[in-house]
């Protein structure tokens, strides 16, 4: 008898995951390197106006990266797929930062947890921890269920190139950078 609530919880969790995958598949995917796709709720001006604290608690405006090929990755230290893709993001950032590519990691975590994570998995791009605001902003940007990882990519002109829930592949990142990095 006591196992029934556990089975109900697991069933609900599986259902939520299935709905999230279905919604992600139905999202109008951006054409990588082609015509920019738009997505309801994603507004470049709102992105540029947003601000998140850095690891020292100083507000960092996303607008400081206007004009760059901008990857905004919503992640958390407890999210296994997030942690798996971060070394790839870091590698692409180190290779392409001088060519106008910017990656920003907005963490749904506290600064202390992000500092501990970064000590174990160093990354070169900015990590902006905001335990409460990260998922709320990600939802405003089209991530209806608040799933992680969630990545937005904007062209240097501000066109939405990609809005993806789930991990980015090496091939996707390479193509986006090759087709859209400032020349």
JORA-V370774 format. One record per pair of residues at least 12 apart in sequence whose ideal C-beta (glycine too) atoms are under 6 Angstrom apart, sorted by the first residue. I is the first residue (numbers start at 1). GAP is how many residues later the second one is. If there is no record, write none. Layout:
# JORA-V370774
I&GAP / I&GAP
This chain:
# JORA-V370774
20&125 / 20&127 / 23&121 / 24&141 / 30&131 / 30&132 / 32&143 / 32&144 / 33&142 / 33&146 / 36&123 / 36&124 / 36&125 / 38&122 / 39&103 / 39&124 / 41&101 / 42&99 / 42&100 / 42&118 / 44&114 / 47&15 / 48&14 / 48&15 / 48&18 / 50&12 / 52&54 / 52&76 / 52&78 / 54&74 / 55&56 / 55&60 / 60&68 / 65&37 / 67&89 / 68&32 / 68&34 / 68&88 / 69&31 / 69&32 / 69&87 / 69&111 / 69&112 / 70&32 / 70&84 / 71&32 / 71&82 / 72&32 / 72&80 / 73&32 / 73&78 / 74&32 / 74&60 / 74&64 / 74&74 / 74&76 / 75&30 / 75&32 / 75&73 / 75&74 / 76&32 / 76&33 / 76&72 / 77&32 / 77&36 / 77&40 / 79&69 / 81&68 / 81&86 / 82&66 / 82&67 / 85&82 / 86&37 / 88&82 / 89&14 / 90&33 / 90&34 / 92&81 / 93&31 / 93&32 / 94&30 / 96&81 / 99&82 / 100&81 / 100&82 / 101&76 / 101&80 / 103&22 / 104&22 / 105&22 / 106&22 / 106&28 / 107&20 / 107&22 / 108&26 / 108&27 / 109&20 / 109&22 / 110&19 / 110&21 / 111&18 / 114&13 / 114&15 / 138&12 / 142&21 / 143&22 / 147&18 / 150&15 / 151&13 / 151&17 / 153&23 / 155&25 / 156&26
